């Protein structure tokens, strides 16, 4: 392929290019034309092929083919291909190396490996969405409950699975209605299967506890076959731990993924419960205090079965070492972690990949860990209820600036988000002609979008239910600035209500009945100052990396606390009252 070929196409402002070689992915038909993605190993670009090329694309172009584009131009957001020559097709083992999202050298595991039954398979870590057909051999580690839902096409069902192979790599899979009907009866946790003819897509970290860039989607066309006895050593198919030290947890706040923790339990709280808002049901909970060699402690909240069963056994143990897989990190009390429905807790773990670390931690704790002076992981990352200056209104986490959140060299999209507090930042612009809110489901806790019906009611497309009224919720873009610079931020409902000083429903009424008052209300919110907690995450958009800034929390500046903070930074002793 031509190095920087995609960039050359994008910059072709003086007319069509005639000599660029790229890989073509995801070819599909759109009316009488084909569309696809051009890949040069560094960047990707959407492309549309001329209708005159239809027969040539259908008869000569194979998956992952390399094309020499002899007439290609750039039209605003995509390439327009009028002529090409077929150079050849990349071998399947090179496809992963060509992926600019996860560039990596070709590994031996990517080659298909014969089994005792003659069936060939790939290691899970060799999979990526740009491959053709593939087969993996893996143990079913987790099988979720079958859930039903409704959409525009009617009622359907879905089930979440987790597979793990002999390399210790896990992947999440979504099993859809037709596949559930075919394979639910043979799927048993702890047994090994051959899985093939599914599709792969980037993993949604918000809903996954598996540390994998991709996830499987298995519909009625997939094939799942139980491994024959003796064809799989399921004891070796154990998901490897991806451990995070307690002193590193603060960096994971706001991330969509989960972490694994290895630590000593120094205290176990009593069993308690809270009521769930959605249906009033009770959730059992129990808090643990965890400690590791970093001399940092963190509170871990166990929920439901883990809180009741394993929590009780931990209460009767003396400083047990636990490995907890798949916990969510939050900024509660600075830093804390909590289990999810699919989290796993193992007491005195003996897995081969962490056995040496367990032994070293036990030796450290017996030698000095039991008496060492410890610090909470959230110390210095004050929450709204506690701060270093004693005001009770300090920062939520470390201070930062707009320039620091938007570096000149944009971090990769796979990097965890940066989170910090912008002290005394100012709202400088809110465009009144933007879509500042949307119509949402009026049920408490349900923020899904609803659409108007011909009868004057509101319908939730996800459930098919109709309502007499809707609830309006904010989703606003504002431009804010501080002493270092500025940027556009996304502000969601709770924070927007505070910053605008008016509910979304009231603002909708003004926009509908009194446009002048609506614009005055928007202008009144400009040039107000706030302390805001902002998350900065890199996202890919049309082949370019951009920083997306989102306001997570906001509060009016406490000028007395800000003054104390400035005095502290200048090394000036604060007067005693």
Order of alpha helices (4+ residues) and beta strands (2+ residues): alpha-beta-beta-beta-alpha-beta-beta-alpha-beta-beta-beta-beta-beta-beta-alpha-beta-beta-beta-beta-beta-beta-beta-beta-alpha-beta-beta-alpha-beta-alpha-beta-beta-beta-beta-beta-beta-beta-alpha-alpha-alpha-beta-beta-alpha
